[in-house]
Amino acid sequence: MNKGFGVTVTVVQPGNQEPTTAPLVVVAQDERDAELVAARAAGPNAHAETLRELTDEEVLAHGLDLQTHGSAKVLPLLNL
């Protein structure tokens, strides 16, 4: 069964010394799967870290469909 997870993704672009970090919410089977989904969505220079599983209320608030494995949404602010 899929669950919602809060994940941070850090991307280091070639030639850029400062990494860019973004918060995402993703639909995945477990924490490791959430990291893989987020890293794939961000590209080849990405590293993801799961912060925590979302509550049912947070899943609804972010409009996540738990039937759609691999869906991800970037958050404007880290609010997990």
C-alpha positions as CSV (number, residue, x, y, z in Angstrom):
1,M,0.0,0.0,0.0
2,N,1.2,3.5,-0.9
3,K,1.7,6.2,1.7
4,G,2.6,9.9,1.6
5,F,6.1,11.0,2.7
6,G,7.8,14.3,3.2
7,V,11.2,14.3,1.5
8,T,14.0,16.8,0.9
9,V,15.9,16.7,-2.4
10,T,19.4,18.2,-2.8
11,V,20.7,18.8,-6.3
12,V,24.3,19.8,-7.1
13,Q,24.5,21.1,-10.7
14,P,27.9,20.6,-12.4
15,G,30.0,23.8,-12.1
16,N,27.8,25.1,-9.3
17,Q,29.3,24.9,-5.8
18,E,26.1,25.7,-4.0
19,P,23.5,22.8,-3.8
20,T,19.8,23.5,-4.2
21,T,17.5,21.9,-1.7
22,A,13.7,21.6,-2.2
23,P,11.0,20.0,-0.1
24,L,8.6,17.5,-1.8
25,V,5.7,15.3,-0.9
26,V,5.7,12.0,-2.7
27,V,3.5,8.8,-2.9
28,A,5.6,5.7,-2.3
29,Q,5.6,2.3,-0.6
30,D,8.1,3.1,2.1
31,E,10.8,5.6,3.1
32,R,13.5,4.2,0.7
33,D,11.0,4.1,-2.2
34,A,10.1,7.7,-1.4
35,E,13.8,8.7,-1.7
36,L,14.1,6.9,-5.0
37,V,10.9,8.6,-6.4
38,A,12.1,12.0,-5.3
39,A,15.6,11.6,-6.6
40,R,14.4,10.4,-10.0
41,A,12.0,13.3,-10.2
42,A,14.8,15.8,-9.5
43,G,17.4,14.4,-12.0
44,P,20.7,12.6,-12.1
45,N,22.6,14.9,-9.7
46,A,20.0,14.6,-6.9
47,H,20.1,13.1,-3.4
48,A,16.9,12.6,-1.4
49,E,16.3,12.1,2.3
50,T,12.9,11.1,3.8
51,L,11.9,13.3,6.7
52,R,8.8,11.4,7.8
53,E,5.5,9.7,6.8
54,L,2.7,12.2,6.3
55,T,-0.5,12.0,8.4
56,D,-3.9,11.3,6.6
57,E,-4.8,14.9,7.1
58,E,-1.5,16.0,5.4
59,V,-2.1,13.6,2.5
60,L,-5.5,15.2,1.9
61,A,-4.2,18.8,2.4
62,H,-1.6,18.2,-0.3
63,G,-4.1,16.6,-2.6
64,L,-2.1,13.3,-2.9
65,D,-3.7,10.3,-4.5
66,L,-2.3,7.3,-2.7
67,Q,-3.3,5.1,-5.7
68,T,-0.8,6.9,-7.9
69,H,2.6,5.5,-7.0
70,G,5.5,7.9,-7.8
71,S,3.5,11.1,-7.9
72,A,5.4,14.0,-6.3
73,K,4.7,17.7,-5.6
74,V,7.2,20.4,-4.7
75,L,6.4,22.4,-1.7
76,P,7.0,26.2,-1.7
77,L,8.2,26.0,2.0
78,L,9.4,23.2,4.2
79,N,6.5,22.8,6.5
80,L,6.7,19.2,7.7
